[in-house]
Amino acid sequence: MQDAGDTVPASVGAILVAHFPLAPGQWLPAHSHTHHQLAWTRSGVLGIGVADDYWVLPPNRALWVPAGVVHRTGATRDAVLGSLYLDPERCGVDWAEPTPVGVDGLLAHLIEYLGRDDLADAARLRAEGVVLDLLRPLPVTPLEVPHPSDDRVRAVANALLRDPADGRSLEAHARAVGVSRRTMTRLFVQDTGMNFERWRTHLRLRAALPLLAEGRPVSHVAHAVGYTTASAFLAAFRRTLGTSPRRYLKGDLTPAGSAEGDDGDEGE
């Protein structure tokens, strides 16, 4: 199933809303749009990948995808992708990069409101103006997991993609593909720009984010992606992303343990 962003029909306003059901694990093929897109779901958790970058979108977050940007969209469990298609020449917003946006109750209601087909033109235009006023960028960066091109590095990466909890050392992975640890160390940095441990951490955190967004306990998520304890997982999360999982998913990059106080992730 492909969403309809490349064939957006004419509208009286700058915004058209469409909905696309997504089954768990379903991903739309890579595509782009002639219009800007704001991707959001009222329930479930969406994932959007742009090249090596990956965003997790619980219901309190949407992603602005500029016109022409190739991306993939999927869901970790049943979700309905709510796509707002915005005419680049009429919407007044021109963010050039994929940008996460906070979704509060009012914006969520307006997205559903604009999805109606019985709105008078004047009502639609008024609602669109409010939507544009409510678009609030969040200071959240995506997790980058570069995909390797070297066959040997890709074999190791694919093993970890299949099972992020795979705890084998780099030496064991290297031996499995027939090279030395030293050679694999060099190849990994050369091919991905990261050393093996950093790449695996990014991959594990990327795998963890949809589970966290679904409300799974931190201890469960930690074990699912290869950490022996919740505290080890939280330390890796904070070291990599600068804050706690809860704050990250809320779009709050205040460092955990700051003067505002910790948010209790360890106890979940």
C-alpha positions in Angstrom: 0.0 0.0 0.0 1.3 3.4 -1.0 0.0 6.6 0.5 -1.4 9.2 -1.8 1.1 12.1 -1.3 2.2 12.1 -4.9 -1.3 12.5 -6.2 -2.8 15.0 -3.8 -6.1 16.3 -5.2 -6.8 20.1 -5.3 -8.3 21.5 -2.2 -9.8 24.9 -1.2 -7.1 25.3 1.4 -3.5 24.4 1.9 -4.1 21.1 3.8 -5.5 17.8 2.9 -5.9 15.0 5.4 -5.9 11.3 4.6 -5.8 8.1 6.7 -4.0 4.8 6.1 -4.4 1.8 8.4 -1.1 0.0 9.1 -0.8 -3.5 10.5 2.0 -4.4 13.0 5.3 -4.5 11.3 3.9 -3.1 8.0 6.1 -0.6 6.2 5.2 1.4 3.2 7.8 1.3 0.4 10.3 4.2 0.2 8.6 7.2 -1.5 8.4 11.0 -1.5 5.6 13.6 -2.0 5.0 16.6 -4.1 3.5 18.2 -0.9 5.0 18.6 2.6 3.6 15.9 4.9 2.9 15.8 8.6 2.7 12.2 9.7 0.8 11.3 12.9 -1.2 8.6 14.5 -3.8 8.9 17.2 -3.0 5.4 18.6 -0.2 2.9 18.1 3.4 3.9 17.3 4.8 5.0 13.9 8.3 4.8 12.7 9.7 6.9 9.9 13.1 6.3 8.3 15.0 8.9 6.2 18.2 7.4 4.9 20.1 6.3 8.0 17.9 8.4 10.4 14.9 7.0 12.3 12.1 8.7 14.2 9.7 7.1 16.6 6.3 8.8 16.7 3.9 8.0 19.6 0.6 9.9 19.6 2.1 13.0 21.2 4.5 13.5 18.3 4.3 13.9 14.5 7.0 14.3 11.9 7.2 17.0 9.3 8.5 15.5 6.1 9.4 18.1 3.5 8.2 17.7 -0.1 10.6 15.6 -2.1 12.3 13.8 0.8 12.4 10.0 0.3 11.2 8.2 3.4 9.7 4.9 4.7 6.8 4.8 7.1 5.7 1.8 9.3 4.1 0.8 12.5 5.1 -1.4 15.4 1.5 -2.3 16.2 -1.9 -1.5 14.7 -2.0 2.2 13.9 -3.7 4.6 11.5 -1.3 6.9 9.7 -2.9 10.3 9.7 -1.2 12.3 6.9 -1.6 16.0 6.5 -0.5 17.0 3.0 0.4 20.7 2.9 0.8 22.7 -0.3 4.3 24.1 -0.3 3.2 27.3 -2.0 0.3 28.0 0.3 1.0 26.6 3.8 3.5 29.2 5.0 5.8 26.6 6.6 9.0 25.8 4.8 11.2 23.6 7.1 13.8 22.1 4.9 14.6 19.1 7.1 12.4 16.3 8.7 11.3 17.9 11.9 9.4 16.4 14.9 6.4 18.3 16.0 4.6 18.2 19.4 0.9 17.1 19.2 -1.4 18.3 22.0 -5.1 17.7 22.4 -6.1 20.7 20.3 -3.8 19.9 17.4 -5.0 16.2 17.4 -8.6 17.4 17.4 -8.0 19.8 14.5 -6.3 17.0 12.5 -9.4 14.9 12.9 -11.7 17.9 12.2 -9.9 18.7 8.9 -10.4 15.0 7.9 -14.1 15.6 7.5 -15.6 16.0 4.1 -18.5 18.1 5.1 -16.7 21.3 6.2 -17.7 24.6 4.7 -14.8 26.3 2.9 -14.6 29.2 5.4 -14.5 26.7 8.4 -11.8 24.7 6.8 -9.6 27.8 6.1 -10.0 29.0 9.7 -9.1 25.5 11.1 -6.0 25.3 8.8 -4.8 28.7 10.1 -4.9 27.4 13.7 -3.1 24.1 12.7 -0.3 26.1 11.2 0.0 28.2 14.3 0.2 25.1 16.4 3.1 23.5 14.6 5.8 23.4 17.3 9.2 21.9 16.5 10.6 19.6 19.2 14.3 19.6 19.9 14.7 15.9 19.3 17.3 14.4 17.0 16.9 11.1 15.2 19.0 8.0 16.0 21.4 7.4 13.2 22.2 3.8 12.3 24.3 3.9 9.1 23.7 0.9 6.8 27.0 -0.6 5.8 27.9 -1.5 2.2 30.9 -3.8 2.7 29.6 -7.4 2.6 31.4 -8.5 5.7 30.3 -5.6 7.8 26.8 -5.9 6.4 26.7 -9.6 7.5 27.4 -8.5 11.1 24.9 -5.6 10.9 22.2 -7.9 9.6 22.7 -10.4 12.4 22.2 -7.6 14.9 19.3 -6.2 13.0 17.6 -9.6 13.2 18.4 -9.8 17.0 19.5 -6.6 18.7 20.0 -8.7 21.9 22.8 -10.7 20.2 25.5 -10.4 22.8 28.4 -11.8 20.8 31.6 -9.8 20.9 33.1 -8.2 17.8 35.7 -10.9 17.7 33.0 -13.6 17.5 31.2 -11.7 14.8 34.4 -11.2 12.9 35.3 -14.9 13.2 31.8 -15.8 11.8 32.5 -13.9 8.6 36.0 -15.0 8.2 38.1 -12.0 9.2 40.2 -11.0 12.2 38.9 -8.7 15.0 41.4 -6.1 13.9 40.2 -6.2 10.3 36.6 -6.0 11.4 37.3 -3.1 13.7 38.9 -1.1 10.8 36.1 -2.1 8.4 33.3 -1.0 10.7 34.7 2.5 11.2 35.6 2.8 7.5 32.1 1.7 6.4 29.8 3.3 9.0 31.8 6.1 10.5 31.2 4.5 13.9 33.0 1.8 15.9 31.2 -1.5 16.5 30.1 -0.7 20.1 28.7 2.7 19.2 26.9 1.3 16.1 25.4 -1.5 18.2 24.3 0.9 20.9 22.5 3.1 18.4 20.8 0.0 16.9 19.7 -1.2 20.3 18.3 2.1 21.3 16.5 2.4 17.9 14.9 -1.0 18.6 14.0 0.0 22.1 12.2 3.3 21.3 9.0 1.8 19.8 8.7 -0.6 22.8 9.1 2.3 25.2 6.6 4.4 23.3 4.1 1.5 23.6 4.5 1.7 27.4 6.6 -1.4 28.0 8.5 -1.5 31.3 12.1 -0.3 31.0 13.3 -3.6 32.5 11.5 -5.6 29.8 12.8 -3.3 27.0 16.4 -3.5 28.3 16.4 -7.3 28.2 14.7 -7.3 24.8 17.5 -5.3 23.2 20.5 -6.9 24.9 21.1 -5.2 28.3 21.3 -7.3 31.4 19.9 -4.6 33.7 17.6 -1.6 33.3 20.3 0.6 34.8 22.8 -0.4 32.1 20.2 0.4 29.4 19.3 3.8 31.0 23.0 4.7 31.3 23.5 3.9 27.6 20.4 5.9 26.7 21.5 8.9 28.6 25.0 8.7 27.3 23.9 8.6 23.7 20.8 10.8 23.7 21.5 13.1 26.7 18.3 12.5 28.6 16.0 9.7 29.9 13.7 7.7 27.7 10.6 9.3 29.1 11.9 12.8 28.5 13.1 11.9 25.0 9.7 10.6 24.0 8.1 13.7 25.3 10.5 15.9 23.3 12.1 17.2 26.5 15.9 17.2 26.2 16.5 18.4 29.8 19.2 16.1 31.1 17.9 13.5 33.5 19.1 14.2 37.1 19.2 17.9 36.4 17.8 20.5 38.8 14.3 19.7 37.6 14.7 16.2 39.1 14.8 12.8 37.7 11.7 11.3 36.2 11.8 7.9 37.8 12.6 5.8 34.7 14.7 3.4 36.7 11.7 2.2 38.7 9.6 1.3 35.7 
